């Protein structure tokens, strides 16, 4: 079994969003204001930005089995250029088969090629299996993340 990872191209926005929706299965859940159509629109917008890369992983049979997004985001005074892996999702039937590892390699390589000094990934507290995976992949558990959402 070979996993093929490549950049998403325009016209595949709905497929990328379908892959993201794998993150909504327990222990995950959709964001409170999830709107699939808006997500497809945002994906189309992101595909036009040079500081964003969206990756797809496909099986030998061309089945979509994983997605990832990575963004160049800040230039930190303390740490240098940061890239963030915002989304990493693997089809439930394809977990523990190298898909996530291949996507991480592609995302981290792209970030390095763009001049990132380090890569940041935030993961929900309930995703303990994912946390073990990230640690096996060489990540360090370096921070706690906090967020505020816009008040509407």
Buried (B, 14 or more C-beta within 10 A) or exposed (E): EEBEBEEBEEEBBBBBBBBBBBBEEEEBEEEEEEEEEEBBEBBBEBBEEEEBBBBBBBBEEEEBBBBBBBBBBEEEEEEEBBBBBBBBBBBEEBBEBBBBBBBBBBBBEBBEEBEBEBBBBEBEEEBEEBBEBBEEEEBEEEEEEEEEEEEE
